[in-house]
Amino acid sequence: MRRRRFCLRASAGILLACLSRGVWPAVSMRIALGEPAYLPLYDPGGRDGEGVFIDVFRELLGRRMGVALEFGMFPWARAQVLVEAGQQDAICTLATEARLAYAVSSRESVISLPNRLFVRADNPLLPRLRQVDSIEALRRIRPLMLGYIGNDWARQTFVGMRVDMSGDFDSAVRKLAAGRGDVMIDDAYSVRRALGKIEGGDRVLMLDKNFALTDYHLLIGKRSRYVSIMDRFDIELARFKKEEAYRRILRRYGVVL
């Protein structure tokens, strides 16, 4: 199994604070991330990694709550299976009904990003797609939708539609740029970043309509020893999102909400 991981170690002072709170930091909290990198949310490349998820968890779980962290990179569908099986502690994603069967969700979202419709500028459906204001209106046009395995929102939303499911996010974006599908609806920031790195990405348009607001929540597996920290995490996250430090993290990765 191909896997990459990196750890964020707690300082001696944090370790003592952890022991006083009943948290045992010698066993790291294992947070599973989906391959490949998904900026602005995460990219474990380099020594410490970067992205909104990593910076927020480093601040809240690591510095403020004293939890030692280990991030692992897996194919996205497998990352979810590992949390369900108790082999990883958490993921950060949408709190769908299927995921809530094996994980506990934070009440607060780590970040909320708009889902936009992406289509090539030369697609013959473009004039009609510009008029679409709902999934039902999109359904009537019958475009070939592009998604990827592990994307529960697409799987549930596009039921009854023509769908091409790729193995991962980057593969779906490459198909869109190559004209091997009509439409991709996903997080506006991540798709734009991915398009900017591939040939043909400049031929893809992002339309103005928000089809959903994607709320990314911390989901801790019900088998994890860390499931008990969720209430405190929610308190710390709600407080942190009101601080300038949170807005600095978003700006660092080009996110303006």
TARA-V868954 format. One record per residue. N is the residue number from 1. RES is the residue in one small letter. BURIAL is b if it has 24 or more other C-alpha atoms within 12 Angstrom, else e. Layout:
BEGIN
<<N,RES,BURIAL> <N,RES,BURIAL>>
END
This chain:
BEGIN
<<1,m,e> <2,r,e> <3,r,e> <4,r,b> <5,r,b> <6,f,b> <7,c,b> <8,l,b> <9,r,b> <10,a,b> <11,s,e> <12,a,e> <13,g,e> <14,i,b> <15,l,b> <16,l,e> <17,a,e> <18,c,b> <19,l,e> <20,s,e> <21,r,e> <22,g,e> <23,v,b> <24,w,b> <25,p,b> <26,a,e> <27,v,e> <28,s,b> <29,m,b> <30,r,b> <31,i,b> <32,a,b> <33,l,b> <34,g,b> <35,e,b> <36,p,b> <37,a,b> <38,y,b> <39,l,b> <40,p,b> <41,l,b> <42,y,b> <43,d,b> <44,p,b> <45,g,e> <46,g,e> <47,r,e> <48,d,e> <49,g,b> <50,e,b> <51,g,b> <52,v,b> <53,f,b> <54,i,b> <55,d,b> <56,v,b> <57,f,b> <58,r,b> <59,e,b> <60,l,b> <61,l,b> <62,g,b> <63,r,b> <64,r,b> <65,m,b> <66,g,b> <67,v,b> <68,a,b> <69,l,b> <70,e,b> <71,f,b> <72,g,b> <73,m,b> <74,f,b> <75,p,b> <76,w,b> <77,a,b> <78,r,b> <79,a,b> <80,q,b> <81,v,b> <82,l,b> <83,v,b> <84,e,b> <85,a,e> <86,g,b> <87,q,b> <88,q,b> <89,d,b> <90,a,b> <91,i,b> <92,c,b> <93,t,b> <94,l,b> <95,a,b> <96,t,b> <97,e,e> <98,a,e> <99,r,b> <100,l,b> <101,a,e> <102,y,b> <103,a,b> <104,v,b> <105,s,b> <106,s,b> <107,r,b> <108,e,b> <109,s,b> <110,v,b> <111,i,b> <112,s,b> <113,l,b> <114,p,b> <115,n,b> <116,r,b> <117,l,b> <118,f,b> <119,v,b> <120,r,b> <121,a,b> <122,d,e> <123,n,b> <124,p,e> <125,l,e> <126,l,b> <127,p,e> <128,r,e> <129,l,b> <130,r,b> <131,q,e> <132,v,b> <133,d,e> <134,s,e> <135,i,b> <136,e,e> <137,a,e> <138,l,b> <139,r,e> <140,r,e> <141,i,b> <142,r,e> <143,p,b> <144,l,b> <145,m,b> <146,l,b> <147,g,b> <148,y,b> <149,i,b> <150,g,b> <151,n,b> <152,d,b> <153,w,b> <154,a,b> <155,r,b> <156,q,e> <157,t,b> <158,f,b> <159,v,e> <160,g,e> <161,m,b> <162,r,b> <163,v,b> <164,d,b> <165,m,b> <166,s,b> <167,g,b> <168,d,b> <169,f,b> <170,d,b> <171,s,b> <172,a,b> <173,v,b> <174,r,b> <175,k,b> <176,l,b> <177,a,b> <178,a,b> <179,g,b> <180,r,b> <181,g,b> <182,d,b> <183,v,b> <184,m,b> <185,i,b> <186,d,b> <187,d,b> <188,a,b> <189,y,b> <190,s,b> <191,v,b> <192,r,b> <193,r,b> <194,a,b> <195,l,b> <196,g,e> <197,k,e> <198,i,e> <199,e,e> <200,g,e> <201,g,b> <202,d,b> <203,r,e> <204,v,b> <205,l,b> <206,m,b> <207,l,b> <208,d,e> <209,k,e> <210,n,e> <211,f,b> <212,a,e> <213,l,e> <214,t,b> <215,d,b> <216,y,b> <217,h,b> <218,l,b> <219,l,b> <220,i,b> <221,g,b> <222,k,b> <223,r,e> <224,s,b> <225,r,b> <226,y,b> <227,v,b> <228,s,e> <229,i,b> <230,m,b> <231,d,e> <232,r,e> <233,f,b> <234,d,b> <235,i,e> <236,e,b> <237,l,b> <238,a,e> <239,r,e> <240,f,b> <241,k,b> <242,k,e> <243,e,e> <244,e,e> <245,a,e> <246,y,b> <247,r,e> <248,r,e> <249,i,b> <250,l,b> <251,r,e> <252,r,e> <253,y,b> <254,g,e> <255,v,b> <256,v,e> <257,l,e>>
END
